[in-house]
Amino acid sequence: MQRLLTDERGIAMILIIVLSVLGVVVVGAVVAGAVILSNDVAITVTNQSCGTWDVAEGSAAMGFNFLPGINVPEQIAEGETVLVQFPKLFVDSVTITYDSVEVHAFGQTFTLGTSAVDMQLSTWDGTPLAALVGSQVEISGDHTLVMECR
């Protein structure tokens, strides 16, 4: 073993093994990142008349904004249109109830209150939210959410 560490060929062999292992780790990380980010969900959110809407207030989503492919704004001002993006693999389901939207992600449930939202005028891909109450919405690809309040 001592000869392996002091001999030039031994050191070269150790360097080749170390660099090969590092290469495999880097390639694996790049492939994993590409798979996660390739299933991006983009939701265009328009706040028509709901005042300033605190989207990520107190939510863990803000802690992930530094990652590529994730963009969850803290707030959406009235009259503003923003793009919310995240990898589909991060979200298990989205359920619309009468007074909230429940997002199941990262093993937790995040609830966005919708008591002030007009469920008839607000739409998800053109469908009134009132028609989606009690169901899970499909979250893949691009979507449009228009929020109207009372």
Summary of the structure (lengths in Angstrom):
residues: 150
radius of gyration: 23.0
end to end distance: 77.7
largest distance: 80.5
contacts: 375
relative contact order: 0.17
helix: 32%
strand: 35%
